[in-house]
Amino acid sequence: MNEGHVFIDKDLSEREQLILEFLLRAALVIVGGDGASVMLMNRERNAITMKGVAGKGENLESKIGITLKLGERVAGQAALTGEAIIIVGDVHKHKGFSDLKKYQDIKSGMAVPLKLGNTIAGVINLKRTEMDQPVGQAEVKLMSALGSVAATLLG
C-alpha cells in the first residue's frame, strides 16, 4: 500500500505529532488500509476530535478538527463502548448503524479504541476502499496492540 499523505494537527506537541504519524503509517502499511485517521478524546466536550489523517485523495487536511460526540457514528461508538467495531460492506446493513449517511465507498473498515487499561485516549479508524480482503479479527488485534502503545506514549 502506498500510504499517500499524512496530516497531523499542528496544535499538538512535536512528540504527539510523531506518535500519531507513526500510528497512521503503521495502520496503512503494517495492518493494511487505504486510509486511516486518529481521533483523540476531548473529555470536556464528551467527544472525540480528528487529530491525524492519512491516505490518498484531496482535502484530507480539511478533516483535521472534525469532532464527533461519544456514541456518534462508528468511531464515536467505539470511543463510547471501548470496543473495536468492524464494518464489512455497506454500513447501513450493520446493526445500530442503519441510519448513517454513507459518504464513501468503503469495502471494509474498523474503529479501534486507543486504550490504556480502562482509559480510552481516542480511536484509530482504518478503511479499505480498494483492497478486496475485508478487515478481520487479526487486524483488530494488531491495531489494538499498536493503539495500546500509542495510548501509553500519549499518556
N, C-alpha and C positions, 0 to 999 in steps of 0.2 A: 504494500500500500504506500502510495506517495502521500505523505502526511499533509501536504498543502501548507496553508498559512496557519500561524498560531498567533492569537491576540490575547493579551493579558491586561487586566485593568491596571493602568499606570498609577493609580492611587494606592496600590498595595506596596508594601516594602519590597526591596530588591530580593530578599530571602523568600518572601511569599510568592513573588513572581516566578522565581526559579523553581519552586516546588510545584506550582501549577503547570508551568511549562513542561517539566519532567512528567507529571501525571498525564497530561494531554498527549504528549508524544508516545508515552508508554501505552496508553489506551489505543491509539491508532496503529502503532507498529507492532507491539507485542501481543495485545489482545486481538486486534484486527477490526478496523472500522473505517468508515468513510468520513466520519465527523464525530466530534466529541465536544463536550462542554463541562465546565465545573461551576457549580453554584454553591456559594458559601452561606452559612446560616447567618441570619440577621435577627437575633433574639428580640430586640426592641420592637421590631415590626412583625414578629411572628411569621417570618418569611425567609425565602432563600433568594439570593441575588447572583446573577451570572457574572463571574469574575474572570473567566477564561473560556475561549472557544478556539477550535482547530478544525481544519478540513479544507475542502475546495469550495469555490463559489464566491459570489460577490456579497458585499455588505456584511460579512461575518463580524467585523469590528463593531458594527452598529448594535449587535446583540449584547455587548457588554453593558451591564446595568439593568437588564431585564429582571424584574422581580416577580416571584410567584408566592402567593400565600401558602402556608403549610396545608397540604391536602389538595392543592390546585394542580391539575394536570398530572402527568405520570411522575415527574420529578418531585413535585410538591407532596404527592402521596408517599413516595419513598422516604422523603425527609420526615414526614409526619409519623410513619409507622416504624422507620428504621429497618425496613425490609427491602431487599432488591426486587425490582419488578422487571420482568422480561415481556416484551411485546413482539409477537411474530405475526406478520401480515397486518391487515387493517386494524388500527387501534379501536375502531368502533365495535369490533367483534369481541372485545375483551370486557369481561365483567367489570363494571364500575367506570368504564371509560366510553360508553356508547354515545354520550352526549358531547364528546370532544370534537371540535372542528379539526379536520385533517388539514395540515398545512404543508406536508411534504409527502413524497412517495418513499416511505421507509419500508424496506423489506423486513427488517427486524431491528430491535434496539433494546436497550436496558437503561435503567436508572438505578444506581448503586450508592447507598449512603456511605459517606466518609465517616467511619465510626472509630472511636477510641473508647473501648469498654461500652458503656451505655450512652455515651455522649456522641451526638451527631454534629459533625463540623460542617457538613454540606452534602452534596450529591454530585457524582460524576455520571454524565449521560453519554452513551455511545450509540451511534446509529450505523446501520448498514443500508445504503441506498443502491449500491452497485454490486456488492458481494451477495451471492445467492445463498451461501450457507448461513442459516439463522444462528443467532447467539443462543447459547445454552448454559447449563449449569457450570460447565468447565470455565467458560469465560467469566461468569459471575464470580466464581471462586478466585480467579486470578485478579479480577478488578477489585474485589473486596480486599484482597491482600494488599494491592497497591494503594487502595483507598485508606487502609489502616495505617500504612506507613506515612502517607500524606497527612492524615489527621494527627498523627504523633508529631510530625515535624511542624505542623501549623499550630499545634497545641498551645 
